[in-house]
Structure formats: C-alpha cells, structure tokens
Amino acid sequence: MEQEDFVPDYAQISRDIWIQQTYEEIKKRTYLDPLYDAAFKVFLSDEQALISFLNGVFKLEGDNRITAVTIKNTEVNILFPQVKTFRLDIRATTSTGFCINVEMQKAKHSRFIERILLQHSAFMLQSKHEWDQEFFKEPARELTDEERTQRYDLRYEFPPTFAIWICDFHLEKQSGYRGTWAIRNEQGLTLSEKVKYILYDLTQFSKKREEIKTTEDRWLYLLKNAGSSDDLPDFDDSVIAKAIKRLLVGTASEKLLKEQAKNMVMTEEELDYLASLKVRARAEGKAEGLAEGANSKARETAAKMLAKGKPIDEIAEFTGLAESEILAIKARPAQ
C-alpha cells in the first residue's frame, strides 16, 4: 500500500509556530512589507513622511502645501458593542486644518464599505469633540452676546475629515487605482466638501519604476513593492530615503520583527471571514468537499511553485492562499 502524501491539518498547526516560521522568513528579506500594520506604521507614522504622503495624495503645491502634522493617539473614544478596542491606523491633524485618517487594509471582508462608513462616523465624532474643546471651554466670566453668538454658530460645525484607505485587494466599484468618493445627490452635487473618502486599489496600480512621476505615485510604488524588493528607489528624496531605511530588516528591532510576523499570520478578523464563507456555503447547499478540494488543489500548486523557487508573495497572489499557510507548506518535511 502506497504511503499517502503527508497533508498537515492546518487548523491544528499552532499559531505560535506559524508566527515563528513567518519571522524566520521575514529575516531573509531586505525590507519589511508595509502592507502589514507594523511596517506600515513605521513607514508612515513619521511627521515628515506623512506630510510628504498627504501632499501627494491631495496634490498640494506652493502655499497650499501641508507644512506640519500632529500625529494623534489612534484610539477613538466612541463605544462600540464589540470586544476589541476601536483604533485607527494613523490619525493626524494638519497645518491646513484637515483631520486625517490613513488606513492600510490587507484583507478583504464582506462588509468593507460599511466598515469605512462606520469607522469614519466615529472618526468625525472624535474630531468634532477635540475641535469643540478649543471653543467650548467653561469661561471664567459671563459671556457677552457676541461670544454666545459665536458659540451658537460653531455648535454644529466640524473640521474637514478625510479618510484614506490603501487596499491590497480589488475594489469592485472602482475603475482605477484611485477613487475620491463623497456624499452626492442624483445630479452629482456634493453635499459637503468636508467629508471625503480616498480609496486606493493597489491591485490596479501597475506603474513601473521609470513611470513614476508624482509624489503620490512614489509612495504608492513603495507601499506595493517594498515587501518583494531588494532595491527600492528613493527618487532622490531625503524623506523617502529615511522612510525606506525604517523598513530595512537588517536594522529593525526584534520587537518590530515579531510584531510584523504576527500581522502576517491570519488575524482573528480574517479567520472570522473565512468561517463566514464556510457557513454561507453550507447555507446555500454547496458541497463542503468542493471548497476543501479547491483548497487542496491550491496547496498542491503552492508546493510545486515553491519547488521551482517562486517567491512567497507571487504564490499567494496566484493561489489565493495566505502567506502563513504557504510558509507552513514550505516548512513541512519532504516526502
């Protein structure tokens, strides 16, 4: 009787082992991948880098440029009926009066647009609360009629709140790699210029190094390619050069490397999403073995690509498997 191919039960593989395997794989690379939270925040949560990135996103030049940012606590003090603390990736205010939320979204889920709207609603309320603190402090004396009039006029005013989402998956309703979304009526008239959503679909960003011209494209190019590159261009920009240096694996702290490894293993949110797909498949009467067969085929394909020396990110894109699962396949004993 022939010995069957060894196929480990991936659900039983210890998460700690996955993280360790991912950590070892990261150490072989040149740069950390900023498409994962830990490296993303190291890459852009720097005042000069964020200023450059935002000026590129909003295409600001000359006197209109953002000259300073205040990077704020990422926790939003809005209560939600969920276990996890509600946190943003990067939150800042600018010298031009903008309140900015920058999010890196690696994994897609079924309620992504609702998440954007819900998160931005909380972000707007937090921004309004902080803005009000400047105008509605308890006075030490009786207010004049003029001062009360000003308070009345400002009671429902809020600062411009812009959300920037960088997505490493396809956005079905967006035709290009960048989309600027707002609240509009049926004639296309914008309800308010103070609320905008800028969505980047990195799967549609395909510019080569020699095609990069704008500051916006420089940052997008680096975000998309850093994880798989051995030689990133700094475009003769000292701010970008420093940002790239922060991604170097060779000089990264152990704490950062381990945090990055945890980010690259499937999160609770991703596991919840996969579970929801299984439940829906059963509810729709689909054979459970069909999904398992497809997954088995994907693992088989991944093993063949690994044998040919294909890079992990390319295998993940081709098979749809998580990088951590591919690393588990790579680490299993040869048969």
N, C-alpha and C positions, 0 to 999 in steps of 0.2 A: 504494500500500500504506500503510495507516494505521500511524502510529508507535505501538508498544505502550507502555502505561503503564510508566514507569520504576519498577522494583521493585528496590531495592538488595539485595545479598546480605548479610543482617545478620550472618552468621557471619564475614564478611570485614571488617566495619567495625571499625576499630581501637578497642580498649578505651580507649585514651587519649582518642580523640575522643568516645566516649560519656561518659567522665568529665568532659571539658571542657564538653560540652553540658549535662550534668546540673548542673554547677557554675554555669553561666550561668542555668539555670532556677531553682536554689535562691536565687540573689541577687535574684530578682524577688519572692520570698515574704517574708512578715513573720516567720514563725517556722521554725526547723528542725523537722523531723519526728522526734520521739523514738521512733518505731517502728523507726528505724535506729540501729545501735550507737553511733556517735559522739555523736549528740544525746542518746540515752538515757542514756549515762553522764554527760554534762554535766548532764542534768536531775536525775538521782537520786543520783549519786555525790558527794553533799554530806551531811555528817553530819545537819544539821537536817532536810533534805528526806527523807533516808532514815528518820530517826526518825518523822517525821510519817506517811510512807507505811506503815511497818511497824505503827505503832499502829493505822492504819486497816485494814490487812489482817487483823490479829489481833484487832481490835475491843477494844483495851485501853484502860481508863479508870482514873482515880484513881491509887491507889498501885500498881496493876498495870502502869502505862504504862512503856514503854521510855524511859529518860531519857538514855541515851548509847549510841553505837555506835562500834566501832573498825572502820574500813574497811581491809581487808587486801589484800595482793598477790593478784591474781586467778589467778596461776599455781598449778596443783595439781601437787605433786611425785610424781605417780603415772605410771609409764612405760606408754605405750601404743604398740602397733606401727603407728604412723602418722607421717606427715611433719610435720603441724602440731603446735605446742605445745598442750597441753591447758590451756585457760584458761576461766575463768568470766567472766560479765559484771560482776557485783557480788558481792563476798564480804565478810561482816562478822560480828562477834560483838556481842551486845547486853548492856546492863546487867542484863538478866534471865537471862543465861546461854545464850541461843539462838545457834546458828551458822546463819547465813542465806546462802542463795544466791538472787540475783534474776536471772532471765534474760529477755531480750527475744528472741522468736523471730518473725521476719518471714516466713520461707519455710517451707512445709511439706515434709516428706520422708517416705519410706515407712517409715522405722524410727524415727519420732519418739518413741514410747513407750519403745522400747529405749534410745534416747539419754538420755531422762530418767533411767531406772534406772541405766544405766552411769555417767552423769555424777554422779548422787547417790551412788553407791557410792564413787567416787573422792573426792567431797567429804566423805563420812563418815570415810573413812580419814585424809584430811588433817586434819580437825577432831579426830579421836581422837589423832593424832600430836602436834598442838600442845597439846591438853589434857593429854596424858601428860607433856609436858615440865615441867609445873608440879609433878608428883607423883613422877616417877621420875628425878630428878636424882641423879647419883652423890653419895652422902653423904660427908662428910669424916670420919666416925666409924662405928663399928659400930652398926647399927640395933638398937633394942630389939624385943622380941617384939610389943609393941603397934604399933610403927611398921610392922613387917613384916606384921602382920595387916591394917593399913590398906592397904598396898600390894597385898596379895593381893585384898582386897575391891574395889579400884579397877582391877584389871588388865584387866577386860573391860567396864568402864563407859565410856560415851561421852556427850558432851553432846547435847542436843536438836539435831537437824539438820533444818531446814525448807527446802524448795525452792519458790520462787515463779516460775512460768513465765507470762509475759504473751504470748499468742499472737495474731497478726493473721491467723488462719485458723480455720476451723470445726473443732471437736473433736467427732468423731462420737459418742463415748461419753459426752458431757456434755450435759445437758439445759438448763443455764442458763449465764450468762456466768461464773459462779464455781463451781468444784468443789474440795472438800477431800478428797483421797484418802489412804488409809493401807493398811497391810497387815492384812487381816482374814480370819477364818475363815468357814466356810459359815453360821455362826449370826450373823455380823455383829460378832463380838467383835474388838476391835483388839488386835493382837499387841503393839504398843508405841506409846505416845503420843509417843515421842521422834523418830519418823520420819513426816513428813507432806509431801505434795505439794499445793500450792495452784495450780490451773491457771485462768487467765483466758482466756476466749474473747471477744476484743473484737468479733467479728462478731455476737455476741449481746448486746452492751452497746449499748442504743439510747436511753438516758435523755437527755432534753433538759436544757438548762441550768437551767430552772426546776424540774426534778425532782430535782436533785442535793441531797442532804441530808447524807450522811455523808462523813467524811474519805476513806474508801476510794473512794467514787464520784467525789469531786473529782479524785483522782489519775488514775483510770481515764478520766474525761471528758477531762482534759488530754492524756493519752497518745494517746487515739484521735483527738482533734480538732485538736491543735496544728498538724499539717502542712498542714491545709487552711483554717485560720482566719486572719483578720486582726485579731481582737479576742478574746483569751482572758480569761475572768474570773478574778480572784484570790481570789474568795469571801471578801474581807476578811481574808485570812490572809497575814501578812507572809512566812512561809516559802514559801508557794506563789508569792507575788508575786516573790520573789527567784529561784525556780526558773524561772518564766516569763521573767524578764529574761535568764536564761542562754541561752534559746532564741532570742532576738532575732537575726535575720540581720544587721541593721544594725550590731551591735556585736560580732559573732562574729569571731574571728581567722581569718586566711587558712588557717592550718593546720587549724582545725576545719572550715571550709567545704569544703576539699579532701578531708578525711577523710570527711566526710558524703557528698560526691559519689561517692567510691569505694564506700562502703557501699551506695549506691542503684543502682549498676551491679551486674549479676548477679555473685554470688560464685562461687568455684570449687565450693562445695558445691551451689549452685543449678544450675550448669552440669552437674555430675555427675548431679544428679537428673533433669534434662531428658534427658541422654544415656541414663540408665537406662530412662526411659519409651520412648524410641525402640527400644532393644534389646528390651524386653519386647513392644512392639507387633509387631516383626518376628517374635519367637519365637512369638507367638500367631497368626501368619499374617495379621495385619491389613495392609491395603494402606498402604504408606508414603505414597502420594499423598493418602490420606484425611486424615492428620494435617496434611500440608502445605496441603491445601485449606482445612482449618478455620483454620489459622494465617493463610493468605492472606485469608480472609474477615474474620478478626479485625482484621488490619491495615487492610483496606478500611473496616471500620466505624470504627476509630480515626481514620482520616483524615477521615471525614465528621464525626465528633464534634468533632475539632479545628477543622474549618472553621466549626462552629457555636459555637466558643468554650467548649466544655465543659472543666472542669478536669481536669488530668492524673490525679489520684487517682480521680476518678469514671470516667474512661475505662478505667483499669487494672482497676477492680473490675468494670466491665461486660464488657470483652473478655477479661480474663484475661491480657493482655499485661503484661510488665514495664514499669515507668515509663521505664527507659532505652530500651527499644525504641520506646515512644510518642514519646519525645523525638527519636529518630532519624528517625521518620516526620515529625515536625513540622519538622525541620531540612532535609529533602530539598527539592530545587528544585521549584518549582511547575511543573506541566505544562500 
